């Protein structure tokens, strides 16, 4: 099985060329930078070294997420105008500047570097996915999308482990220097080894301002509008689950080890589900895997609504929902590729990333508010939302099929 998978993967990379292989390496390094730099160790640094309260730290984190939303819109237009490689490089430059936050002590300068990192996160997310869609082609996009997500997760795990060792032995300044060196090397490597994918003629003639102002026209297309809701509704659940499930597992087990076991189990199984969803999309098309993923997600959420007070229910249905949610994430580049033309995909990815950020915040707020009323209530609401998403999925593929049939008839 291992030999067959290695042969299969080697064949894919041989067909797609060095652009995909280089992108996967960049993604691995990006995860190794971003996770320890912004998520894992920044709250500790802000509290221990700067003396900031939890409220102030939360405001910094929220500001970074807001800037990531803003960057998503701008980066979509930039990608459609000058190409996704340069959008990705701008994101990586943001990671370089974000590393400097550990090397300065002036508050306003620290916030400038934190803001640059937030903007970089948005440019990186949109530029990286856009480059993946352009370089991978439709035949192997599903599996390569799974590997792309894997790279970021694995890189984050490795980067956080190494960062923890550096911090324990040397402190935050050597940690910041390490992040700076790795991020600079990643930018230079990406600039040198990622092939430039030429923008289409429309990319070259449309102005950046024109690309920005045409967002409304792009997102109002029926297939894109439906896909936007298909992205927003399940992410509302994910924003809710990211907060509630660890809390509920900790309440039920009264053990941090149980929370860690849940996180590890769900991540491992979700990674396997991503590969399965990607292979299914490459073999049979995106329709069947997307419908299955939404069906599993919706039924699992209702399972959580019924068993949220039981530890076994949280593990069973929470893990199953995580597998379905990550599978949908893997399928998203394929769905974008069939919903939008090549010259519009950057803006579609930008709009979807903005909605992802917004849905994460909305889901967390709704979940926290409803949990105080009843444990199962937030999951029941999320289940209803995703029933709607399941219906929209069928409408999405019907809309795409009708549009394709109309285009063939006109030709």
C-alpha positions in Angstrom: 0.0 0.0 0.0 2.8 2.4 0.9 4.7 1.6 -2.3 1.5 2.1 -4.4 0.9 5.5 -2.6 4.5 6.6 -3.2 4.3 5.7 -6.8 1.0 7.4 -7.2 2.3 10.6 -5.5 5.5 10.6 -7.5 3.5 10.3 -10.7 1.4 13.3 -9.8 4.4 15.5 -9.0 6.1 14.4 -12.2 3.1 15.4 -14.2 2.5 18.7 -12.5 6.1 19.7 -12.5 8.3 21.6 -10.0 5.8 24.3 -9.4 3.6 22.1 -7.2 6.6 20.5 -5.5 8.0 23.9 -4.7 4.7 25.2 -3.5 4.3 22.2 -1.1 7.7 22.9 0.4 6.9 26.6 0.8 3.6 25.6 2.5 5.5 23.4 4.9 7.9 26.2 5.8 5.0 28.7 6.1 3.2 26.5 8.7 6.5 26.3 10.6 6.6 30.1 10.7 3.0 31.1 11.2 1.9 28.7 13.9 4.6 29.5 16.5 4.9 33.1 15.5 1.3 34.2 15.7 -0.8 31.5 17.4 1.1 29.4 19.9 3.7 31.6 21.6 2.5 35.2 21.0 -0.1 35.2 23.9 2.6 33.9 26.2 5.1 36.5 25.0 2.6 39.3 25.4 1.7 38.3 28.9 5.1 37.3 30.3 7.4 39.7 28.6 5.1 42.7 27.9 2.7 42.5 30.9 -0.4 42.7 28.8 -3.8 41.5 30.1 -5.8 38.8 28.4 -8.2 41.5 27.2 -5.5 43.5 25.5 -4.0 40.3 24.0 -7.5 39.4 22.6 -7.8 42.8 21.0 -4.4 42.3 19.3 -5.5 38.9 18.0 -8.9 40.3 16.8 -7.1 43.2 15.1 -4.8 40.8 13.2 -7.8 38.7 12.1 -9.6 41.8 10.9 -6.5 42.9 8.9 -6.4 39.3 7.4 -10.0 39.8 6.2 -9.0 43.2 4.6 -6.0 41.6 3.0 -8.1 38.8 1.5 -10.1 41.2 -0.6 -7.0 43.1 -1.8 -5.0 40.0 -2.4 -7.7 38.5 -4.6 -7.6 41.5 -6.9 -3.7 41.5 -6.9 -3.7 37.8 -7.8 -6.0 38.4 -10.7 -3.9 41.3 -11.9 -0.3 40.3 -11.5 -0.4 36.6 -10.7 -0.7 34.4 -7.6 3.0 33.9 -7.1 3.5 37.6 -6.3 0.5 37.6 -4.0 2.0 34.7 -2.1 5.3 36.4 -1.9 3.7 39.5 -0.4 2.2 37.2 2.3 5.6 35.7 3.0 7.1 39.2 3.3 4.4 39.9 6.0 5.6 36.8 7.9 9.2 38.3 7.8 7.9 41.6 9.3 5.8 39.7 11.8 8.9 38.0 13.2 10.3 41.4 14.2 7.7 41.7 16.9 9.9 39.6 19.1 12.9 41.8 18.5 11.6 45.2 19.3 10.2 46.8 22.5 8.4 49.9 21.3 4.6 49.2 21.6 3.5 51.1 18.4 6.3 49.5 16.4 5.3 46.1 17.7 1.8 46.7 16.6 2.9 47.8 13.1 4.8 44.4 12.7 1.8 42.5 14.2 -0.4 44.3 11.6 2.0 43.4 8.8 1.8 39.8 9.9 -2.0 39.9 9.8 -2.0 41.3 6.3 0.5 38.7 5.3 -1.7 35.9 6.5 -4.5 37.0 4.2 -2.2 37.4 1.2 -0.6 34.1 1.9 -3.9 32.2 2.2 -5.4 33.6 -1.1 -2.1 33.6 -3.1 -1.2 30.1 -2.1 -4.6 28.6 -3.0 -4.7 30.6 -6.2 -1.2 29.3 -7.2 -2.3 25.7 -6.3 -5.3 25.9 -8.6 -3.3 27.4 -11.4 -0.3 25.0 -11.2 -2.0 21.7 -10.3 -4.6 21.5 -13.0 -8.0 19.9 -12.5 -7.0 16.2 -12.8 -5.1 16.0 -9.5 -6.3 19.1 -7.7 -8.1 17.1 -5.0 -5.1 15.1 -3.7 -2.8 18.1 -4.1 -5.1 20.3 -2.1 -5.1 17.7 0.7 -1.3 17.6 0.7 -1.3 21.5 0.6 -3.3 21.5 3.8 -1.2 18.7 5.3 1.9 20.7 4.7 0.7 23.7 6.7 -0.5 21.5 9.6 2.6 19.4 9.7 4.8 22.5 9.4 2.9 24.1 12.3 3.5 21.1 14.5 7.2 20.9 13.7 7.7 24.7 14.0 5.9 24.8 17.4 8.0 21.9 18.7 11.3 23.5 17.7 10.1 26.9 18.9 9.3 25.5 22.3 12.8 24.1 22.7 14.4 27.4 21.7 12.2 29.3 24.1 13.0 27.0 27.0 16.7 27.0 26.4 17.4 30.5 25.1 14.4 32.8 25.4 12.3 35.0 23.1 15.0 37.0 21.3 16.7 33.9 19.8 13.3 32.6 19.0 12.5 35.8 17.1 15.8 35.6 15.3 15.1 32.0 14.2 11.7 33.0 12.9 13.2 35.9 11.0 15.9 33.8 9.4 13.5 31.0 8.4 11.0 33.5 7.0 13.6 35.3 5.0 14.9 32.0 3.6 11.3 31.0 2.7 10.7 34.3 0.8 14.0 34.0 -1.1 13.4 30.3 -1.9 9.9 31.0 -3.1 11.0 33.9 -5.3 13.8 31.7 -6.8 12.1 28.3 -7.2 8.4 29.0 -7.7 7.8 29.4 -11.4 5.9 32.5 -12.5 2.5 31.5 -13.9 1.7 34.0 -16.6 -1.5 36.0 -16.1 -4.1 35.7 -18.9 -4.6 38.6 -21.3 -7.5 39.9 -19.2 -5.2 39.9 -16.1 -2.7 42.1 -18.0 -5.2 44.6 -19.3 -7.5 45.0 -16.3 -6.3 47.6 -13.7 -5.9 46.7 -10.1 -8.5 49.3 -9.2 -10.8 47.7 -11.8 -10.3 44.3 -10.3 -11.1 45.7 -6.8 -14.3 47.4 -8.0 -15.5 44.4 -9.9 -15.8 42.3 -6.8 -19.5 42.8 -6.6 -20.0 41.6 -10.2 -17.9 38.5 -9.5 -19.6 37.4 -6.3 -23.1 38.1 -7.6 -22.7 35.3 -10.2 -25.1 32.5 -9.1 -22.5 29.8 -8.7 -20.1 32.0 -6.8 -22.9 33.4 -4.5 -24.0 29.8 -3.7 -20.4 28.7 -3.1 -20.0 31.6 -0.7 -22.8 30.4 1.5 -21.4 26.8 1.2 -18.2 28.2 2.7 -19.8 30.4 5.3 -22.3 28.0 6.9 -20.1 25.1 7.8 -17.4 27.5 9.0 -19.9 28.9 11.5 -20.0 25.5 13.0 -16.2 25.2 13.0 -15.8 28.5 14.8 -18.3 27.3 17.3 -16.7 23.9 17.7 -13.2 25.3 18.1 -14.4 27.0 21.3 -17.1 24.7 22.7 -15.9 21.1 22.2 -12.6 21.6 24.2 -14.6 23.2 26.9 -17.2 20.4 27.0 -14.6 17.6 26.9 -12.7 19.3 29.8 -16.0 19.6 31.7 -16.9 15.9 31.1 -13.5 14.4 31.7 -12.0 17.0 34.1 -8.7 16.3 32.4 -6.5 18.3 30.0 -5.1 15.0 28.7 -8.6 14.1 27.4 -8.7 17.5 25.6 -5.3 16.8 24.0 -6.4 13.2 23.1 -9.5 14.6 21.4 -7.4 17.2 19.4 -4.8 14.6 18.4 -7.4 12.0 17.4 -9.5 14.4 15.4 -6.5 15.9 13.6 -5.1 12.4 12.6 -8.4 11.1 11.3 -9.2 14.4 9.6 -5.9 14.2 7.7 -6.8 10.8 6.4 -10.2 12.0 5.4 -8.7 14.8 3.5 -6.6 12.4 1.3 -9.7 10.3 0.8 -11.8 13.3 -0.3 -9.1 14.5 -2.6 -8.7 11.2 -4.3 -12.5 10.8 -4.7 -12.8 14.3 -6.3 -10.0 13.5 -8.7 -11.6 10.1 -9.7 -15.3 10.9 -9.8 -15.5 14.7 -9.7 -16.3 17.1 -6.8 -20.1 16.5 -6.7 -20.4 13.2 -4.9 -17.6 13.8 -2.3 -19.0 17.3 -1.5 -22.5 16.0 -1.0 -21.2 13.1 1.2 -19.0 15.5 3.3 -22.0 17.9 3.9 -24.3 15.0 4.8 -21.7 13.6 7.3 -21.1 17.0 8.7 -24.8 17.8 9.2 -25.7 14.5 10.8 -22.6 14.7 13.1 -23.6 18.2 14.2 -27.1 16.9 15.1 -25.4 14.0 16.9 -23.5 16.6 19.0 -26.8 18.4 19.7 -28.2 15.2 21.2 -25.1 13.9 23.0 -23.2 17.1 24.0 -23.3 16.2 27.6 -21.7 12.8 27.0 -18.0 12.3 26.5 -18.4 9.5 24.1 -20.7 11.6 21.9 -18.2 14.5 21.9 -15.4 12.2 20.7 -17.5 10.3 18.2 -19.5 13.1 16.6 -16.9 15.8 17.1 -14.2 13.8 15.4 -16.6 12.8 12.6 -17.6 16.4 12.0 -13.9 17.4 12.0 -13.2 14.8 9.3 -16.1 16.2 7.2 -15.2 19.8 7.7 -11.5 19.3 6.7 -12.7 17.3 3.7 -14.8 20.3 2.6 -11.7 22.5 3.0 -9.8 20.2 0.8 -12.5 20.2 -1.9 -12.8 24.0 -1.9 -10.1 24.7 -4.5 -11.8 22.3 -6.8 -15.1 23.9 -6.3 -13.6 27.3 -6.9 -12.0 26.0 -10.2 -15.4 25.0 -11.5 -17.4 28.0 -10.2 -15.2 30.7 -11.6 -13.2 31.4 -14.7 -9.4 31.6 -14.4 -9.3 35.4 -14.5 -11.8 35.7 -11.6 -10.5 33.0 -9.2 -8.3 35.3 -7.2 -11.2 37.5 -6.3 -13.4 34.5 -5.5 -10.7 33.1 -3.2 -10.4 36.5 -1.6 -14.2 36.8 -0.9 -14.3 33.2 0.5 -11.3 33.9 2.8 -13.1 37.0 4.1 -16.2 35.0 4.7 -14.2 32.3 6.5 -12.8 34.8 9.0 -16.2 36.3 9.5 -17.9 32.9 10.0 -15.3 31.9 12.5 -16.1 35.0 14.6 -19.9 34.7 14.2 -19.8 31.0 15.1 -17.7 31.5 18.2 -20.1 34.3 19.4 -23.3 32.4 18.7 -21.9 29.2 20.2 -20.8 30.9 23.4 -24.1 32.7 23.8 -26.3 29.7 23.2 -24.3 27.3 25.4 -25.4 29.2 28.5 -29.0 28.3 27.6 -28.5 24.6 26.8 -25.6 22.5 25.8 -27.2 21.1 22.7 -28.7 24.3 21.4 -25.7 25.8 19.6 -25.2 22.5 17.7 -28.9 22.3 16.9 -28.7 25.8 15.3 -25.5 24.9 13.5 -27.2 21.7 12.2 -30.1 23.6 10.8 -27.7 26.0 9.0 -25.8 23.1 7.5 -29.0 21.5 6.3 -29.4 24.6 4.3 -25.8 24.3 3.1 -26.6 20.7 2.0 -29.5 21.9 -0.1 -27.3 24.7 -1.6 -24.7 22.1 -2.6 -27.2 20.3 -4.8 -28.3 23.7 -6.2 -24.6 24.6 -6.8 -23.8 21.6 -9.0 -27.1 22.0 -10.9 -26.2 25.7 -11.6 -22.7 24.8 -12.8 -24.1 22.1 -15.0 -26.7 24.4 -16.6 -24.0 27.1 -17.1 -21.7 24.6 -18.8 -24.5 23.3 -21.0 -25.4 26.9 -22.0 -21.8 27.6 -22.9 -21.5 24.5 -25.0 -24.8 25.5 -26.8 -23.5 29.0 -27.5 -20.3 27.6 -28.9 
